[in-house]
Amino acid sequence: TNSAPADCLLVGDSDYDAKGAQGAGVDFCAVLWGFGFDKMEDAAQFTCRYIAQDVPALERFLLK
């Protein structure tokens, strides 16, 4: 199924993910676990729809 960029959200943990979302024209949600971002400041330098500090925070964001 094809989805419009406005209907998509890329969830990722690195600047590569943030840049990929921007290049694809989709919203980006940064997460502060994994191999990339360690701190809020690392993710905040990119345009993020949301920055999740942990899985429960991501779940709350996605389900609202």
KASULPE-V377083 format. One record per helix or strand. SS is the DSSP state (2 for helix, 1 for strand). FROM is the first residue (numbers start at 0). LEN is the number of residues. If there is no record, write none. Layout:
# KASULPE-V377083
ss=(SS,SS)
from=(FROM,FROM)
len=(LEN,LEN)
This chain:
# KASULPE-V377083
ss=(2,1,2,1,2,1,2)
from=(4,8,14,26,39,49,54)
len=(3,4,10,5,5,3,9)
